[in-house]
Amino acid sequence: MALIKIKPLLKQNMSRLSEILNIPEQILISGNHSAAHDELYFPGANHQAEKDVPTVDTYEQLQLMVNNKQYFDEEWLTKEIIYDSERLEMEIQKLTESFPFVTYHILGHSVLGKPIYELNIGAPDADKLTHINASFHANEWITTSVLMKWLKEYCLSLCYNQQVLGFSPLQLYSQTKLSIVPLVNPDGVDLVLKGPEDLGIDRVSLDEMNQQQSHFQEWKANINGVDLNNQFPSFWEIEKQRKPPKAPSYRDYPGDAPLTEPEAIVMRDLIVRHPPNRLIALHTQGEEIYWGYKGYEPAVSAEVIQLFERLSGYLGIRDIDSYAGFRDWFIHFYHREGYTVELGKGKNPLSMKQFHDIYRKGRGILWAACYYNC
């Protein structure tokens, strides 16, 4: 982000600064919540002011500076990126520096000690909370790419204050806080994308869990061979009994008990601390949205799913034969809206060649996830 020294008196008129920077005042104020009294952050700007740039003493001086600067790094903001855990960490740093109204913290760590990040965005007094997560399953890593691209689109739209798909970004920001966990299963995703050599762990046990396959492209589980989306205490015993794997495996093994895995515990604790009004879990594939769970879902879900269907072209399905999932548990115990979005079609992992089509259809759901008609 651009950080400049500014005469503190000028910051007393944030409305004037908003006009000069052409950034909504609410976003400018939010982006400067941690700024020193003599500092000003430019949300979205892609440069760091040089140390020898003099302090801005007048509004006219600021206007001249703005006229001479390139604001947004359009290539970075629109690029299609594949995220392993290292690339995601770099991206989060750049995102929060470029858009200081986005914050992040580490919820916990994976089996191999890799951080699991939560990103937050929204007005402090927003009265709704939406949670969105991606990459519960390792070979569904493309969901992280979709979610991060959309988040950058949202941030950029806030700075420009431009409507998207009929939604006002500033209105959504004022109404809804977002909790985003872009990479639930960092160990598993790194295994699929980079192979076992990069992880520094016992290859023999991995090959055994992977049924001696020559590659790890079909790996869904965490690095312990446990399916994280079969780890939650909502009829878990049924999944345990009927799932074919009876020992750690590259897919579908629900573990020896609910919530044995650190990644699942992190996600459970996040919801317990701050139960959202709405939960969106991004998975692949099928171009379907699962929205009910054995009648525990609220009545409003039947209305919201129609909006999701219209914006995406996906098919809403109320009930599926599913137990012990993260969304299942959330609806079961909180009786609030929960949606599993199965992005794209084909065999996992889906190819980045499909990304444009996947993103085009899925982004409407993510925009609508911030919208509450009440």
Secondary structure, 3 states (H helix, E strand, C coil): CEEEEECHHHHHCHHHHHHHHCCCHHHHHHHCCCCCCCEEEECCCCCCCCCCCCCECCHHHHHHHHHCCCCCCHHHHHCCCCCCHHHHHHHHHHHHHHCCCCEEEEEEECCCCCEEEEEEECCCCCCEEEEEEECCCHHHCHHHHHHHHHHHHHHHHHHHCCCECCECHHHHHHHEEEEEECCCCHHHHHHHHHCHHHHCCCHHHHHHHCCCCCCCCCCCCCCCCCCHHHCCCCCHHHHHHHCCCCCCCCCCCCCCCCCCCHHHHHHHHHHHHCCCCEEEEEEECCCEEECCCCCCCCCCHHHHHHHHHHHHCCEEECCCCCCCCHHHHHHHHHCCEEEEEEECCCCCCCCHHHHHHHHHHHHHHHHHHCCCCC
